[in-house]
Amino acid sequence: MEFYKPEWINSDDAAKWLGVDPTTLFKWRSSHGLAWTHINGRTVMYDKKQLNEILNKNSTYSVLGEKKLTA
């Protein structure tokens, strides 16, 4: 049996990667149930695999092939 080990990404990097404002990630935590954790009580980290799944599920491709989140 293989256990999933999350790869964590900080909120600023996650927001840049998804093309959204960090405040949007905060809103999505409650509305979409994003997996997140605090590191040292301050830094918010998100599960990169889950973000990737959301990106792939809720995105369209621009002319340049860059993903843009539509959710």
C-alpha positions in Angstrom: 0.0 0.0 0.0 1.4 3.4 -1.0 0.7 6.5 1.0 0.3 9.9 -0.6 2.9 12.4 0.6 1.9 16.0 -0.2 4.3 18.4 -1.9 3.7 21.8 -0.3 3.9 25.1 -2.1 3.6 28.5 -0.4 0.6 30.8 -1.1 2.5 33.4 -3.1 4.0 30.7 -5.4 0.6 29.0 -5.7 -1.1 32.2 -6.6 1.4 33.0 -9.3 1.3 29.4 -10.7 -2.5 29.5 -10.8 -2.6 33.1 -12.1 -4.8 34.4 -9.2 -4.4 36.8 -6.3 -3.4 35.2 -2.9 -6.7 36.5 -1.5 -8.5 34.2 -4.0 -6.7 31.2 -2.6 -7.8 32.2 0.9 -11.4 32.3 -0.4 -11.0 28.9 -2.2 -9.9 27.3 1.1 -13.4 27.4 2.4 -15.4 27.2 -0.8 -13.4 24.5 -2.6 -11.9 22.7 0.4 -8.3 23.3 -0.6 -5.8 21.3 1.5 -3.5 23.7 3.3 -1.4 24.0 6.4 0.5 26.5 8.5 4.3 26.3 8.8 5.7 27.9 11.9 2.3 29.3 12.6 2.6 31.9 9.8 3.3 30.6 6.3 0.3 29.1 4.6 1.2 26.2 2.3 -1.0 24.4 -0.2 -0.9 20.8 -1.6 0.6 21.2 -5.1 -1.0 18.0 -6.4 -4.4 19.2 -5.5 -3.8 22.6 -7.0 -2.6 20.9 -10.2 -5.8 18.8 -10.3 -7.9 22.0 -9.9 -5.9 23.7 -12.6 -6.3 20.8 -15.0 -10.0 20.5 -14.3 -11.0 24.2 -14.4 -8.8 25.7 -17.0 -8.7 26.7 -20.7 -5.7 27.2 -22.9 -4.8 30.6 -24.3 -3.2 31.0 -27.7 0.3 30.7 -26.2 -0.7 27.4 -24.5 -0.6 28.9 -21.0 -3.3 27.7 -18.6 -5.7 30.2 -17.3 -7.9 29.2 -14.4 -11.6 29.7 -15.1 -13.1 28.6 -11.8 
